[in-house]
């Protein structure tokens, strides 16, 4: 799988597990933004900033899924490339 395919698969998985995923443009002359997980009115959102690299956005999604959807993912089949991104870092 390409990084773009992994990113899309993780974003879809996050939505399926109840995380809201928002993709926003970056670098509009304002203070630098970065992809992150935040709570908005009680809901967990993953905000993905377009100016971040695909790898940075993948890392944010993987961290969010490990922290907030771990048990829901354990018994679920996932493509090996996606599963590898969900493994805790060593």
Secondary structure, 3 states (H helix, E strand, C coil): CCHHHHHHHHHHHHHHCCCEEEEECCCCCCCCCCCEEEEECCEEEEEEECCCCHHHHHHHHHHHHHHHHHHHHHCCCCCHHHHHHHCCCC
